[in-house]
Amino acid sequence: MPDPSEAAPESLADPAVLAARRALADAPHLRPLRELAARIARERDAPVPDPDPLDGGVEARLLLLLETPGPGITRTGFVSRDNPTGTAANLRHFLAEAGIARRDTLIWNTVPWVIHAPGALNRAPRRAELRAALPYLPPLLACLPSVRVVVLAGRVAGEAREPLAVLRPDCPVIAVPHPSPTYVCTAPDVRIRILDGFREAASRLAPSRPSHAPGTAT
């Protein structure tokens, strides 16, 4: 897998870096997810961005569900913390501050296709769009055999809690506010709640300490 240290903040705004990232898109750890994205794009007749090749792909242990791709996602074609947006910048900051390794994460959207008409402003998914999206959760989870925790970012992503409880009752689900600057700036505690949620998720990923038999050295 490519070294995550190759990714600079907001690097996908650089055409050369974007081209290099796209050259990695057919890596084996992404193929099942890209196939799912292509299937959804065909069925919904709308673009579906790919996961970032520098993230964990099918090896991810943390699934981070956002809401839906923003109108400008087609500029890069990736769901990525390196996109040149305020949401991506916040997300990159929170994940780093919580100590979550990039190789452990997959960032996806609850409604994974672009719902905006060309040139339209950003909007939240409608109920019908959310209902149409939830059946794609089972094939998504089937691509992620190592996932150990799910973080739901925002109100729309929160609607996936009950289906996830049925599909993966063994997998903790943590809800946090959406990392969009619009939400982060609404109240001082929003930033704290997001970071606390990511830190809880990080604790779920921490390797357990080896056990020792009584009387043995520690």
N, C-alpha and C positions, 0 to 999 in steps of 0.2 A: 504494500500500500504506500502511496506517496507520503513523504514526510510532512506533517501538518505545519512544521516551522517554515515551510516555503510560502505560506499564505500571509501576506501583509494586511494590516487593517484597511478595509474598503478597497482591496486590491482589484476587485472585479470592475471597478471604474476604469482601469487601465486596459486598453484594447489588447495589448500584448499579453498581459497576465490572463485576461479572459480567454484568449486564444489558447494559451498553454493549459488552462484549466479544462477547456473543452476537449483538448487532445487526450485528457485522462479519463474522459467520461465513459469509455467502454471497459474500464477496469472490472475484473471479475466480481469484486465486492459490490458493484452497483448494478450488474446486469439484471437480476430479478426485479429490482425496484424500477429500473428504466422500462422493463417490459410491462410492469404494472402501470406505470405512468402513461406509456403509449396506448395500452388498452383503455384506460380511462379517457384519454384524449379522443380516441375513436368513438367511444360510446357516448361521450358528452359533447362531441364536436366542438371542442375548445382546447386551447393549449394547457398542458400540464408541465410545469418545470421539473427538471431532474434534481435529485439530491446532489449535494456538493461532493465531488470525488475525494476531497481531503477529509471528509467526515467518515464515520464508521461503516456506512452502508449496511449490508446484511449482518455484519459483525457487531453492530451497535448494541449496547446494553441499556441505553436510555433513549426512549422515543419521546421527542418533543413535538407536540401537536400545536401548531399555530391555527389561524382561522381560515384564511384563503389568500392566494397570491394577490399582491397588489397590482394595480394597472400597469406599472412599469416593469414587471417581472420579465417580460419578453426581451428586455434589453440584455439580460444575461442568460436567461433560460435555466437558472439554478435557484433552488431554495437554499440560501446560504447566509451565514453570518458575515460574509465578505461582500454582500451586495451594498451598493452605495446609497443606503437609506438610513434614516434615523432609527427605525426598528431594528435593522441588522446591527447597527453600531451598539445599541443598548443590549441586544442579545449577546453579542460578542463580549461585552463588558461583564454582564452578569454571569455568564458561563465561566469566564476566566476567574472572576473573583470567587466563585464558589469552588474552584479547583476541579472542574469537570474536564477530563481529557477529551480532546476533539475526537479521537478514534472511538470513544465510547458513545457518541451521539449520532442520532439520525433526526434531522429536522424535516417535518412533513406538514401538510396542511389538512385540517379536518375536511374542508371542501377543497380538494386538491387542484381543481381546474380554475382557470381564469373566468370570473363571472362578469367582468366589466366589458361593456362595449368599447370599441376603439375610441380613445379620447375621453372616455367618461371618467368622472371622479370616483375615488374609492368609496365603497359602501360595504355594509355588513351583508353576509349571505342571508337570503330569505329562507323561511321555514321549509319551503318545497326543495330548495337547493340542499339544505342540510339533510332532509330525509333521503334525498337521492344519493348523498355522499356516504352515509353511514354504512351501507352494504359493502363499501370498499375497505372497511376496517378488517374483516377476516382475511382477505388476501394480503393486506399489508402486514398483519401480524404473522402470517404464514412465512413471510420473507425474513422475519426477525426472530430466529430461534433462541438468541441469547439475551433478548430484552428482559431487564429485571425491574425497571421502573418506568412509568409514563408520567410526563409533565404536560398538563393541559393549560395552555396560555390563552386566557380570555374567555368571554362568555360563550362564544360559539363553540370553542373547543370543549368547554365544560359539558356540552350536550353529549359528548362521547363517553362520559363517565359510566353510565349504566351499561351500554353495550360492551365496554371494556371489562366491566366486572363479570359479565357473563362469559366473554371470550377468554379472559385471562384472570380468573379469580385469585391466582397466586401472585399477581403482579400489582404492587402498590401504585395508586394513582394520586398525583399531587396536583392541585389546582393553584395557579398563580394568575395575577393580572396580566393582561397583554403588555408586551414590552414596547409598544408604540409610544413615541414621545407624547402623543395626545393623551394617553392614559397615565404615563409616568409622571407627567406634570400636574395631574389633577389634585393630588394630595401628597404630603410628605411621606405618608406611610406606604404608598404604592411601591416605591423602590425597595423599601425594607421587606415588604411581603414577597416581592419577586425573588429577592436574594435569599430570604429565609427558605422559600420553596426549593430553589436550586441547591441550597446547602443540604436540605433534607434529602433531596435526590442523590447528591454526592455521597451522603452517608450510607445510602442503600447500595451504592456501588463499591464502597470500600471493602477490600478483602477481609474476610473474617480472620481473627487471630487463630493460629494453630492451637489445638488443645494439648494439654500435657497430663499425663497420668499422675495420680497422687504420688508424691515422693520423688518425682523426677526433677531435674534441674530446669529452671526457667531462664 
